[in-house]
């Protein structure tokens, strides 16, 4: 498994085991290569086999500069506010 420029590549090369005869081979013995494009700021943290499945741990980390920020709105103090209309509708 390799990650380069937001592309996750899974690749395996099967070796031919000469001299062995199999009655049934459940998984094919050919080579394979799969590529997946990762979204921005997604990192592959690791991979493991669990119950015959390949599990790849991905984590999205947004840089501090791109996270939403909160700002206080500055304005006049409530004592300086005058009411324009006082009649109820």
SVG drawing of the C-alpha trace seen along z (x, -y; Angstrom):
<svg xmlns="http://www.w3.org/2000/svg" viewBox="-51 -57 59 89">
<polyline fill="none" stroke="black" stroke-width="0.4" points="0.0,0.0 1.4,-3.4 0.0,-7.0 1.4,-9.6 -0.2,-13.0 -3.7,-12.0 -3.7,-8.6 -3.9,-5.5 -2.5,-2.5 -3.0,1.2 -0.8,3.6 0.0,7.3 2.2,9.6 1.5,13.3 4.5,15.6 4.1,18.9 4.7,21.8 6.0,24.4 5.7,28.1 2.5,27.6 -0.8,29.0 -4.0,27.5 -7.4,29.2 -9.1,25.8 -7.7,22.3 -10.3,19.9 -8.5,16.7 -7.1,16.2 -3.3,16.1 -3.0,13.1 -1.4,9.8 -3.6,6.8 -3.4,3.0 -6.2,0.7 -5.9,-3.1 -8.2,-5.4 -8.2,-9.1 -8.3,-10.5 -10.1,-13.8 -8.0,-16.8 -6.5,-16.6 -7.2,-12.9 -4.3,-10.7 -3.9,-6.9 -2.9,-6.0 -2.5,-2.3 -3.9,1.0 -4.7,4.4 -6.3,7.7 -9.3,8.6 -11.5,11.7 -10.2,11.9 -10.9,8.2 -8.4,5.4 -9.2,2.5 -7.5,-0.8 -7.6,-3.6 -8.2,-7.0 -8.3,-10.3 -9.3,-13.7 -7.3,-16.5 -8.3,-20.1 -5.5,-22.6 -6.1,-25.4 -6.1,-28.0 -9.1,-26.3 -11.2,-25.7 -14.2,-28.0 -13.5,-30.9 -15.8,-32.9 -15.6,-36.6 -17.3,-38.9 -19.4,-41.6 -18.4,-45.0 -21.0,-47.7 -22.4,-50.4 -23.3,-49.7 -27.0,-49.1 -27.2,-52.4 -26.5,-54.4 -29.2,-52.7 -32.3,-54.8 -35.7,-53.3 -37.1,-54.7 -40.8,-53.5 -42.5,-52.7 -46.0,-51.8 -46.9,-48.1 -48.3,-46.8"/>
</svg>
